[in-house]
Amino acid sequence: MDSGLVGAGKQLLHVDIYIDEHQPSRGILALLSRLRPNWKAQDIQMKTFTEGITNQLIGCYVGSLLEPGCVLVRLYGKMTELYVNRDHEVEMFQILHAHRCGPEIYCSFQNGICYEFVRGTVLDDKLLRQPSIYRLIAAEMGKIHSIQPKSGRPVKPVLWTKMSHFLKLVQSSVSSSPAGQWYIGSSADLQKVPSFKTLSQEMESLKRHLSEIDSPTVLCHNDLLTKNIIYNEKEGMVKFIDYEYADYNYQAFDIGNHFNEFAGVNDVNYDLYPSWELQRDWLTAYLESYKHSTGREVTVTEAEVTQLYIQVCKFSLASSFLWGLWAILQSRFSSIDFDFQRYATARLNFYFEKKEEYFGLAVN
């Protein structure tokens, strides 16, 4: 049975199939018989991409991955429906595709979606630091941030709603000791995390401080780690993928969140956080693109760059805190082979380490 899901004003095909994450090929073939009826089952090849730490991603093709028509099948991670709005994700796919900023989405199914394969190289930590590439990333983000909400409806930043939702989920899923101390991990490897009371107080402190900063609310990716950026060297462009967290949010959050990702995912190392020189160059490229895309004078002043730099430092704290909460949740629910406990500790430690320094920066 097939039905439609309403996204950005367009019906999306929904195929009523559930794909087993442990043995996905049978369900995928059934799905492809609808999407690519001309493909012969015996010719179809599948490649599993292992970069993701939330979902499973499988590329399906005939001949070569580089040929047009290749389909990406994404199986949603276990329990991710607790904190990802899948209908909203589809809408974001459609909006970004309509503005030529993202791939086409082909269909949804019971536990995932299918969409167009974006040709290029998945970015790594080295490429992220190359000026010619990070300027492309800054310019692409500026373009996405300029996308206006449909029918001029007022939009609110999603940050505080998302953060309080994560915190509530953490509260209901993490075991605590009689003294109120929280622990994550198996009984053999318990890790201490800050108590619910401490985390609640930190969230309120962040909200109080950051709500006073005049950072525009724009359409944000909100999860721009290296593996969500595809670089096409031949065409000299980058594209962002994976819109699970895309929504309207503070401009400085999206940038600060991306800068945090310079530290890496598998082995978080904040010595790799971008220097002031790199940030200044990145922010200049960003502001030129953002101003151009919103039809304004493209000249960028040193004062504008410095102001945005300070805002970004402050909002990077919210990013560290948010993904620290997310990793606590993932350590509880995810079936993906990744050390979420260590990741949660790294993100929250950096938040506490930088809090006073960044809060102390004066905003003009």
C-alpha positions as CSV (number, residue, x, y, z in Angstrom):
1,M,0.0,0.0,0.0
2,D,1.3,3.5,-0.9
3,S,0.2,6.8,0.2
4,G,1.4,10.5,0.2
5,L,3.1,12.5,2.8
6,V,2.7,16.3,2.6
7,G,6.0,18.1,2.6
8,A,6.8,21.5,1.2
9,G,3.5,21.7,-0.8
10,K,4.3,18.5,-2.7
11,Q,3.0,14.9,-2.2
12,L,5.8,12.5,-1.4
13,L,5.4,8.8,-2.3
14,H,5.2,6.6,0.8
15,V,5.9,2.9,0.4
16,D,4.4,0.7,3.1
17,I,7.5,-1.5,3.6
18,Y,9.6,-2.1,6.8
19,I,13.3,-2.9,6.1
20,D,15.2,-5.1,8.6
21,E,18.4,-3.3,9.6
22,H,20.2,-6.6,10.0
23,Q,19.2,-8.1,6.7
24,P,18.2,-5.1,4.6
25,S,18.7,-6.3,1.0
26,R,15.4,-8.1,0.6
27,G,13.3,-5.1,1.7
28,I,15.5,-2.7,-0.4
29,L,14.9,-4.8,-3.5
30,A,11.1,-4.6,-2.9
31,L,11.4,-0.8,-2.5
32,L,13.5,-0.4,-5.7
33,S,11.0,-2.4,-7.7
34,R,8.7,0.6,-7.1
35,L,11.4,3.4,-7.5
36,R,13.5,1.9,-10.3
37,P,11.2,-0.6,-12.1
38,N,13.6,-0.8,-15.1
39,W,16.4,-2.1,-12.9
40,K,16.8,-5.9,-12.9
41,A,17.3,-7.4,-9.4
42,Q,20.3,-9.4,-10.4
43,D,22.1,-6.2,-11.7
44,I,21.5,-4.1,-8.5
45,Q,24.6,-3.5,-6.4
46,M,24.6,-2.1,-2.8
47,K,27.2,-0.3,-0.9
48,T,27.0,0.4,2.8
49,F,28.3,3.7,3.9
50,T,29.8,3.5,7.4
51,E,30.4,7.2,8.3
52,G,27.1,7.8,10.1
53,I,26.7,7.4,13.8
54,T,22.9,7.7,13.9
55,N,21.4,5.9,10.9
56,Q,22.4,3.2,8.4
57,L,23.0,4.4,4.8
58,I,23.1,2.1,1.7
59,G,23.8,3.2,-1.8
60,C,22.0,1.2,-4.5
61,Y,23.0,1.4,-8.2
62,V,23.3,-0.5,-11.5
63,G,26.7,-0.2,-13.2
64,S,28.4,2.5,-11.2
65,L,27.7,4.8,-8.2
66,L,28.7,7.7,-10.3
67,E,25.9,7.1,-12.9
68,P,22.7,9.2,-12.6
69,G,19.8,7.4,-10.9
70,C,21.7,6.0,-7.9
71,V,19.4,5.7,-4.9
72,L,20.4,6.2,-1.2
73,V,18.4,4.2,1.3
74,R,18.6,5.5,4.8
75,L,17.3,3.3,7.7
76,Y,16.5,5.3,10.7
77,G,18.5,4.6,13.9
78,K,16.9,2.8,16.8
79,M,14.6,5.1,18.9
80,T,15.6,8.2,16.9
81,E,11.9,9.0,16.5
82,L,12.1,10.1,20.1
83,Y,14.0,13.2,19.1
84,V,13.7,13.6,15.3
85,N,10.5,14.8,13.6
86,R,10.5,12.8,10.4
87,D,7.8,14.7,8.7
88,H,9.7,17.9,9.3
89,E,12.8,16.3,8.0
90,V,11.0,15.5,4.7
91,E,9.8,19.1,4.5
92,M,13.4,20.4,4.9
93,F,14.6,18.0,2.2
94,Q,12.0,19.5,-0.2
95,I,12.7,23.1,0.7
96,L,16.5,22.7,0.3
97,H,16.0,20.8,-3.0
98,A,13.7,23.5,-4.3
99,H,16.4,26.1,-3.6
100,R,19.1,23.9,-5.3
101,C,20.8,23.3,-2.0
102,G,20.1,19.6,-1.5
103,P,19.3,16.3,-3.2
104,E,15.8,15.2,-4.3
105,I,13.9,13.0,-1.9
106,Y,12.2,10.0,-3.7
107,C,10.1,8.4,-1.1
108,S,9.6,7.5,2.5
109,F,9.0,4.0,3.9
110,Q,8.1,2.7,7.4
111,N,11.6,3.1,8.9
112,G,13.4,5.3,6.5
113,I,13.7,7.4,3.4
114,C,15.2,7.2,-0.1
115,Y,16.9,10.1,-1.9
116,E,19.2,11.1,-4.6
117,F,22.9,10.3,-4.3
118,V,25.1,13.4,-4.2
119,R,28.2,12.9,-6.2
120,G,31.5,13.8,-4.7
121,T,33.8,13.1,-1.7
122,V,32.7,12.9,1.9
123,L,34.8,15.5,3.7
124,D,37.4,14.6,6.2
125,D,39.1,16.6,8.9
126,K,42.0,17.5,6.7
127,L,39.9,18.8,3.8
128,L,37.8,20.8,6.3
129,R,40.8,23.0,7.0
130,Q,41.8,23.8,3.4
131,P,41.0,27.5,2.7
132,S,39.6,26.8,-0.8
133,I,37.2,24.2,0.6
134,Y,36.2,25.9,3.9
135,R,35.3,29.1,1.9
136,L,33.0,27.0,-0.2
137,I,31.4,25.7,3.0
138,A,31.0,29.2,4.4
139,A,29.4,30.4,1.2
140,E,27.0,27.5,1.0
141,M,25.9,28.1,4.6
142,G,25.4,31.8,3.8
143,K,23.2,30.8,0.9
144,I,21.1,28.4,3.0
145,H,20.8,30.9,5.8
146,S,19.2,33.4,3.3
147,I,16.3,31.0,2.4
148,Q,13.1,32.8,3.6
149,P,10.3,31.0,5.4
150,K,7.3,30.4,3.1
151,S,4.5,32.9,3.1
152,G,6.6,35.1,5.4
153,R,5.4,33.2,8.5
154,P,7.2,34.2,11.7
155,V,9.8,31.7,12.9
156,K,11.3,30.9,16.3
157,P,14.7,29.4,16.9
158,V,14.4,25.7,17.6
159,L,17.4,25.6,20.0
160,W,15.6,25.9,23.4
161,T,12.8,23.6,22.4
162,K,15.2,20.9,21.2
163,M,17.5,21.3,24.2
164,S,14.7,21.0,26.8
165,H,13.3,18.0,24.9
166,F,16.7,16.3,25.0
167,L,17.1,17.0,28.7
168,K,13.6,15.5,29.5
169,L,14.5,12.4,27.5
170,V,17.8,12.1,29.3
171,Q,16.0,12.5,32.7
172,S,13.7,9.6,31.9
173,S,16.3,7.3,30.4
174,V,19.4,7.6,32.6
175,S,19.9,5.7,35.8
176,S,20.8,7.6,38.9
177,S,22.3,6.7,42.2
178,P,20.4,7.4,45.5
179,A,22.5,10.6,45.8
180,G,21.1,11.9,42.5
181,Q,24.3,11.3,40.6
182,W,23.8,10.1,37.0
183,Y,25.6,7.3,35.3
184,I,25.7,6.0,31.7
185,G,27.1,2.9,30.2
186,S,27.1,-0.8,31.2
187,S,27.5,-1.9,34.8
188,A,31.1,-2.9,33.9
189,D,31.9,0.6,32.6
190,L,29.8,3.2,34.3
191,Q,30.6,6.9,33.4
192,K,29.6,9.7,35.6
193,V,27.6,12.6,34.0
194,P,26.4,15.8,35.6
195,S,23.2,15.5,37.6
196,F,19.8,16.5,36.2
197,K,19.8,19.5,38.5
198,T,23.2,20.7,37.3
199,L,22.2,20.2,33.6
200,S,18.9,22.1,34.1
201,Q,20.7,25.0,35.7
202,E,23.3,25.1,32.9
203,M,20.5,25.1,30.3
204,E,18.8,28.1,32.1
205,S,22.1,29.9,32.3
206,L,22.7,29.4,28.6
207,K,19.2,30.5,27.7
208,R,19.5,33.7,29.8
209,H,22.8,34.6,28.4
210,L,22.3,33.8,24.7
211,S,18.8,35.2,24.5
212,E,20.2,38.6,25.0
213,I,22.4,38.3,21.9
214,D,21.0,39.7,18.7
215,S,21.7,36.7,16.4
216,P,19.2,36.5,13.5
217,T,16.9,33.4,13.2
218,V,17.7,31.7,9.8
219,L,17.2,28.4,8.2
220,C,20.0,26.2,9.7
221,H,21.4,22.8,9.0
222,N,22.2,22.4,12.8
223,D,24.4,19.3,12.4
224,L,27.2,20.3,10.0
225,L,29.9,17.7,10.8
226,T,32.4,16.7,8.1
227,K,30.5,13.6,7.1
228,N,27.5,15.7,6.2
229,I,29.4,17.7,3.6
230,I,30.1,16.4,0.1
231,Y,32.8,18.0,-1.9
232,N,32.7,17.8,-5.7
233,E,36.2,18.8,-6.9
234,K,35.3,18.7,-10.6
235,E,32.5,21.2,-10.2
236,G,34.2,23.2,-7.4
237,M,31.3,23.0,-5.1
238,V,30.1,21.6,-1.8
239,K,26.6,20.3,-0.8
240,F,25.3,19.6,2.7
241,I,23.4,16.4,3.4
242,D,21.3,14.9,6.2
243,Y,18.6,17.2,7.4
244,E,17.4,15.4,10.6
245,Y,18.0,18.5,12.7
246,A,17.6,21.2,10.0
247,D,15.2,24.0,11.2
248,Y,15.1,27.7,11.9
249,N,17.6,28.6,14.5
250,Y,20.2,31.2,15.6
251,Q,22.6,32.1,12.8
252,A,25.6,32.0,15.2
253,F,24.6,28.5,16.5
254,D,24.9,26.9,13.1
255,I,28.4,28.4,12.6
256,G,29.6,27.7,16.1
257,N,28.3,24.1,15.8
258,H,30.3,23.7,12.6
259,F,33.4,25.0,14.3
260,N,33.0,22.5,17.1
261,E,33.1,19.8,14.5
262,F,36.7,20.7,13.5
263,A,37.6,18.7,16.7
264,G,36.3,15.5,15.1
265,V,33.9,12.8,16.1
266,N,35.7,9.5,16.6
267,D,38.5,11.0,18.6
268,V,37.4,14.4,19.8
269,N,40.5,16.7,20.0
270,Y,39.8,20.4,20.7
271,D,43.3,21.3,19.8
272,L,41.9,21.2,16.2
273,Y,39.3,23.9,17.0
274,P,39.8,26.6,14.3
275,S,42.2,29.4,15.1
276,W,41.1,33.1,15.2
277,E,42.8,33.5,11.7
278,L,40.9,30.7,10.2
279,Q,37.6,31.8,11.8
280,R,38.1,35.4,10.5
281,D,38.7,34.1,7.0
282,W,35.7,31.7,7.2
283,L,33.4,34.3,8.6
284,T,34.3,36.9,6.0
285,A,33.5,34.4,3.2
286,Y,30.3,33.6,5.0
287,L,29.2,37.2,5.4
288,E,29.9,38.0,1.7
289,S,27.7,35.1,0.6
290,Y,24.9,35.8,3.2
291,K,24.8,39.5,2.2
292,H,24.9,38.7,-1.5
293,S,22.1,36.0,-1.1
294,T,19.9,38.5,0.8
295,G,20.4,41.2,-1.8
296,R,22.6,43.5,0.4
297,E,25.8,45.4,-0.1
298,V,28.5,42.8,-0.1
299,T,31.3,44.8,1.6
300,V,32.2,43.2,4.9
301,T,33.9,45.2,7.6
302,E,36.3,44.1,10.3
303,A,33.8,45.1,13.0
304,E,31.1,42.9,11.5
305,V,33.5,39.9,11.4
306,T,34.5,40.5,15.0
307,Q,30.9,40.8,16.2
308,L,29.9,37.6,14.5
309,Y,33.0,35.9,15.9
310,I,32.0,36.7,19.5
311,Q,28.4,35.6,18.9
312,V,29.7,32.3,17.4
313,C,32.0,31.7,20.4
314,K,29.1,32.0,22.7
315,F,26.7,29.9,20.7
316,S,29.3,27.2,20.3
317,L,28.8,26.6,24.0
318,A,25.1,25.7,23.3
319,S,26.2,23.3,20.6
320,S,28.6,21.5,22.9
321,F,25.9,21.2,25.6
322,L,23.2,20.1,23.2
323,W,25.3,17.3,21.6
324,G,26.5,16.2,25.0
325,L,22.9,15.6,25.9
326,W,22.3,13.9,22.6
327,A,25.3,11.5,23.1
328,I,24.0,10.5,26.6
329,L,20.7,9.5,24.9
330,Q,22.5,7.7,22.1
331,S,24.6,5.7,24.7
332,R,21.3,4.5,26.1
333,F,19.4,3.6,22.8
334,S,21.7,3.3,19.8
335,S,22.7,0.0,18.2
336,I,25.5,1.7,16.2
337,D,29.0,0.7,17.2
338,F,30.3,4.0,18.6
339,D,31.6,5.2,22.0
340,F,28.8,7.6,22.8
341,Q,29.8,7.7,26.5
342,R,33.3,9.1,25.6
343,Y,31.7,11.5,23.1
344,A,29.2,12.9,25.7
345,T,32.1,13.4,28.2
346,A,34.2,15.2,25.7
347,R,31.5,17.6,24.6
348,L,30.3,18.4,28.1
349,N,33.8,18.8,29.4
350,F,34.6,21.4,26.7
351,Y,31.4,23.2,27.5
352,F,32.4,23.6,31.2
353,E,36.0,24.4,30.3
354,K,35.1,27.3,28.0
355,K,31.9,28.7,29.6
356,E,33.5,31.5,31.7
357,E,35.9,32.6,28.9
358,Y,33.1,32.8,26.2
359,F,30.5,34.3,28.5
360,G,33.0,37.0,29.3
361,L,33.4,38.2,25.8
362,A,31.7,41.6,25.2
363,V,29.2,41.9,22.4
364,N,29.0,45.2,20.7
